[in-house]
Amino acid sequence: MNYVLQTHELCKQYHGKSAVKSVSMNIGTGDIYGFLGQNGAGKTTTMRMIMGLITPTSGSIELFGSTVSGSMNKVFERMGSIIEYPGFYLNLSGAENLEIHRRFMGMGNKECIDEVLKMVGLLEARKQRVKNYSLGMKQRLGLARALLHHPELLVLDEPTNGLDPAGIREMRQLFLNLAKHQGITFLISSHLLGEVEQLATKIGIIHKGSLIEELDAEALRSKTRTCLEIHVTDERRAALVVEQELHNWDYKIVGSGILRLYQYLDKPEQVNSCLQSKGIGVKSIALSGESLEDYFLKLTGGDCHI
């Protein structure tokens, strides 16, 4: 697999205390990587190291297949970012703010300004002063600025922070469109677990400075699938009945006396009747399943202040 970004045992210490320790993440081309963690877990510090804003205490970062060193401006030119809240000249228009950034970056083509404003839905507001923009418009302007030089990787720290549900939905659709039509890879930190669940193709969970889980969307779905959880007297005989009588092989034995069935979700009575008719005692049968939030809570010991 081609990786846009990899970190290897990345660490950052301040005054002898570890803010980030042993973070090894792998982000492939085209991934939308959801980076989750509690406040203070190390998300922003990790992103700042990736963007070259602070220097790691130890470990290494690979971008586009090259190990990052101090003289790799060409690599960073292939990236865009919003780290913390994007700042603007409030008395200037959105287009004027982007023009300043375009000149600073040394880009020659002025047409790129209208191009990115259209991309983020701000073309009609291009001449409005930024002080009159809503919070959602300012977030989209920050994204437009990050897109101005056509990056291959976007690093976004809480890009939907403070947006209302409609604004969050707009940003989610924008990210999906950029990934699909522009081929952009994303690293996105967020405290909105349900939103990340809808958006991400891969998820990394950081806790107390360490990356404790990294899995793709398919693996997450397999861990959080809705099922009928059946407590029986004999799980192996129950599995045979499920196969032979219900013609269902989509199940899992998860413990002594516990069977999870991923079909017949709307027919628990039929499953119960079938098992009991074959002499298998059914102690309980109930619809079960985890959300990403449930999974996060389980991994981090029940604390969801993110």
Summary of the structure (lengths in Angstrom):
residues: 306
radius of gyration: 23.9
end to end distance: 31.1
largest distance: 78.1
contacts: 953
relative contact order: 0.14
helix: 37%
strand: 28%
